[in-house]
Structures are given as C-alpha cells and as structure tokens.
Amino acid sequence: MSAVQAERIRRRRQRNRLSASKCRLKTKEKAEFVSEEMRRLEEQNSSLLNRLKREQASNEKLRTSLEQFKSIDEIEELLHYSPPASSPRASSPASPDSYHDDSDGDSMLDQFD
C-alpha cells in the first residue's frame, strides 16, 4: 500500500467518524424533541380530561334542573293549571296618548315646559 492510498483511507475514516458523530447527535436531538413533545401532549391531554370531567358534571347539573322544570310542567298539566293570560307588565308599552291627563286636558309632558 502506498502512502497516497494510506492517506486516502485515513481521510475517509476521519470523514466517516465525523459523519457518524453528527448522525448520533441528530438522533439524540430528535429523541429529546419527541420526548418533550410527548410530555407536552400528555399534559395537554390531562388538562383536557379534567375540563371534560368539569363540563360533564355541569351538564349533569343542568340536566337535573331541566328534569325538575319538566316535572313542574307535567304537574301543572295534570292539574289543568293555566297561568294568567297576561299581567300588566307583560302588556305592550304605553302609547303616547296614555301620557295625557284627562282631568285638565293637558299632557303630562307639558307640565315640564
């Protein structure tokens, strides 16, 4: 083997060592990234599961309340109960004519002029 061939082999081995080192470093970085991403996703999953439990509990409370209201409606139907047709507050807003005082013919608004 000549000195030239030995030098080529030495350089090739040097490049191979450097390439293997870079490959190991990239593999390590990728494993760290995947590990961190997995930790983040597990944390997010845990948070979402807790939120789901809270929402399900709230949903159950609302369903229970709704069932109570349905029960009241059913009782009213059984008793043939009908609420008053309309209350004074439920009537339409007063018309401008209702602001007139019929006793002296002047508008109530005229008192402030």
Order of alpha helices (4+ residues) and beta strands (2+ residues): alpha
